[in-house]
Amino acid sequence: MKFFAALLLLFKNNYKIMGKDMDKQKNITKTREYIRENMPRTVRQNAKDDGTLIGLPFPYTVPCAENHFNELYYWDTYFTNKALFALGNAKQAANNTKDILYLIECYGFMPNGNRTYYVKQSQPPYAALMADDVFRATGDLSFLESAFAALKKEYEFWMTRRISENGLNRYDCGFDRQDCINMYDDCVAERIGKDQTRDSAEAGRHYFAECESGWDFTPRFNGYCMDYNPVDLNSNLYLYEKLFAEYEALLGLGNGKAWAEKAKIRAEKINELLWDEAAGVYKDYNYKTGELSGVVSAAGFQPYFAGVATESQKGGLFKLLRALEGDWGIFATEKTDKKYQWAYPNVWAPCQYIAAESLRRCGLETDAERIAQKYTALIEKNFAAHGKLFEKYNGVSGDINAASEYGTPEMLGWTAGAYMSFSDKKREE
């Protein structure tokens, strides 16, 4: 009897495990099906200007199917394209990228988005990375040649209009004094509160620059974004230089040595100025004060993503994980006193993707997979509860009760991009 009782208990336990596995697989399938069915609803086509909307030559993907963010946004699109590639829709990923290259040709840089009120600032530079993804998927050299020409124009923008005295880059804006006053007295005051002792025009410009960083708002820059060399910005521009060296040789336009030298010099400056030896992590650098940011952030993964870090700095990945990893993924920053949406306890899709990919590129597959699994579990859990994907999540409670300055809107965009990329890798194993 004891034997049969033990056998029955074993059967029941295995049945429970199988049931949980089946439920998990159902959640994965339902989430992926939702993304597959709804991504087409995020495509817009407007060849002509319409009010504040800037017309684009190709259909483009916006972050949301309806209600929010109905424009083509710059850095969002890099991660959104990851979902499109995973869905087998390389054509739409190429369309998005071609529209971004078109806007660069028009303005000399990629605006925040295709609205007239976005043309006074950019966002984190990902156009070269998007173009590279399209080229790797298609092998189209004619596309690469035209893309390379546009990308060099964008690079010139960063190197002439967003450069600091030490040769590294920073964020800024093109808004006038009154716009900056309005930014600080209205938007900043409402969203995070303002310091009454600061000049509103001066402070507003810094916060417009913070919007250009994509991290609006965050404790990373302590309210003085223009004074910082951001670690993620400069890591991405290192990638531009490395890719340009490759493209120049591939297209027969030169030997790429000058671009490779620029990348080498940038890497040396990043590793000299943006590396916190005491903390063992990369941080943003205030070139005005000569001090590093007091905040550890997920942007510290970017030098590993870009391949800037030396072997001796690889250990910084474990320190970043200790500082930023929670039950549901990577926090935007370590815990700080003041509430910002780009900070603890929030987890954002781009931070998860860059962190996991950084770990993979450094050979830490187990750690990368753990971060990916935490984020996919978070998305599936909340999709089961709400039937939607969202812009950001609370990485402590594991729900959509995120620290927010304007709410937590429904969103596909980069959330779908990170999720599909992670779940695709899982399915391939």
Protein Blocks (a to p, Z undefined) as FASTA:
>chain_A
ZZmmmmmmmmmmmmmmmmmmmmmmmmmmmmmmmmmmmmmmmpccdfbcehjbccdfbdcd
dfbfghpapaccfklmmmmmmmmmmnopamlmmmmmmmmmmmmmmnopacfblcfklmmb
ccddfklmmmmmmmmmnopaklmmmmmmmmmmmmmmmmmmmccfkopacdddfbdfklmm
mmmmmmmmmmnopafkbcfklmmmmmmmmmmnopaccfklnopamlpccfklmmmmmmmm
mmmmmmmmmnopagolmmmmmmmmmmmmmmmmmpcfknopacdddfknopacfbdcfklm
mmmmnomacfklmmmmmmmmmmmmcfkbccfbdcdfbdcfbbcfbdcfklmmmmmmmmmm
nopamlmmmmmmmmmmmmmmmmmmnopacfbdcfklopakdcdfebjaddfklmmmmmmm
mmmmmmmZZ
